[in-house]
């Protein structure tokens, strides 16, 4: 997922930043920049683990991440 901090998503920027920081700190996601956008993706180890366990959600306590198949 890539987004610009300009209201592109229908959520408050502070809420998005807060949750992405938690995910990044926990090692769940990795990030990189593409111009003015910041891109996030599941860390390969997390993706592999979820795939092997066939989980469709990841409950982090603060939020639940749902994955599309």
matplotlib code that plots the C-alpha trace (Angstrom):
import matplotlib.pyplot as plt

x = [0.0, 1.3, -0.2, 0.5, -0.3, -2.9, -6.3, -6.0, -7.4, -10.7, -9.2, -7.5, -3.8, -2.9, -4.8, -3.1, 0.4, -0.2, -1.2, 1.5, 4.1, 2.9, 3.0, 6.5, 7.9, 6.5, 8.3, 5.0, 5.5, 8.4, 8.4, 10.0, 9.5, 8.4, 8.5, 6.0, 4.4, 5.3, 4.8, 4.1, 4.1, 3.9, 7.4, 8.2, 8.5, 5.0, 3.5, 5.0, 3.8, 0.3, 0.3, 1.4, -1.2, -3.9, -4.9, -7.1, -6.7, -3.9, -5.2, -2.6, -4.8, -4.9, -6.3, -7.1, -5.6, -7.7, -6.0, -7.7, -7.1]
y = [0.0, 3.4, 6.7, 10.4, 12.3, 14.4, 12.9, 10.2, 7.7, 8.3, 8.2, 10.8, 11.1, 10.8, 7.5, 6.1, 7.2, 5.8, 2.4, 2.2, 3.1, 0.3, -2.1, -0.9, -1.1, -4.6, -5.7, -6.5, -4.1, -2.6, 0.7, 2.7, 6.0, 6.6, 10.3, 11.9, 8.6, 6.3, 2.6, -0.2, -3.9, -6.9, -8.1, -11.2, -13.4, -12.3, -12.8, -16.3, -17.2, -16.0, -17.9, -21.1, -20.8, -19.7, -16.9, -14.1, -11.7, -10.5, -9.2, -6.7, -5.7, -2.1, -3.1, -6.1, -6.3, -8.3, -9.7, -10.2, -13.4]
z = [0.0, -0.9, 0.2, 0.3, 3.5, 1.7, 2.5, -0.1, 2.4, 4.2, 7.6, 9.8, 9.0, 12.7, 13.0, 9.9, 11.1, 14.6, 13.4, 10.7, 13.4, 15.6, 12.7, 11.7, 15.3, 15.7, 12.5, 10.8, 7.9, 6.1, 4.3, 1.5, -0.2, -3.8, -4.5, -2.1, -1.2, 1.6, 0.8, 3.2, 2.7, 5.0, 6.1, 4.1, 7.2, 8.4, 5.0, 4.8, 8.3, 7.6, 4.3, 5.9, 8.7, 6.2, 8.5, 7.1, 9.9, 12.2, 15.6, 17.1, 20.0, 18.9, 15.5, 13.3, 9.9, 7.3, 4.2, 0.9, -0.9]

ax = plt.figure().add_subplot(projection="3d")
ax.plot(x, y, z, "-o")
ax.set_aspect("equal")
plt.show()
